[in-house]
Amino acid sequence: MSDIVSAGCSGIQSYQREAKSQETKDTAAELQEDIQKKENKGWELIEENPLKENTDTAIEQAVHDYYEQKTSENGFAEGYNNLTIYLKKARYEDCYIAFVKYTMKIKDIYTEVPGMETLYLRKEKGKWQILSEGAEDEILQEAEEVASHDDVQQFMAGVQQDYAGAVASDAMLAEVLTDLEQASSR
């Protein structure tokens, strides 16, 4: 009989450990959600949130993967090269607004087109996710807020200058870009 009681107690203890383990996992998930919602102090101020070049290899990999995917879905681009990622903190911890400078190789055109794209990065389950298409209004407002900073405006002006220089240097490129612009406005 004592063996049955011992086995029963052992089973209850095992069940209690499993329940406690699940409770710990649930609490950890809730804490992770709270961490994501913890606000970065001064994120909206240029003095406290300067534009910085990325040094995180995981972010770099996520952005490279994003542009590889974009190339495979794009009918006219052969690739996005010379990716340079600049970051500003977003409103919440583990979130960044990335300003990505690149050169795009268009099929059958020698000169690559300088460009830039704004991406929102959020760390989820230990991996960087890129939110771009259909981004929430709050995310778009955050991006607009930090994009209005002088350092980002200077960065964008530099990219615009590079773009204008490339277009002016290659008549075929200018023609293809005009055709692409007209096709996208239809």
Secondary structure, DSSP 4 states (H G I P E B T S, - for coil): -HHHHHHHHHHHHHHHHHHHHHHHHHHHHHHHHHHHTPBPTTTT-TTTS--EE---HHHHHHHHHHHHHHHHH-SSEEEEEEEEEEEEE-SBTTEEEEEEEEEEEETT-SSPEEEEEEEEEEEETTEEEEE-TT--HHHHHHHHHHHTSHHHHHHHHHHHHHHHHHHHH-HHHHHHHHHHHHHHT-
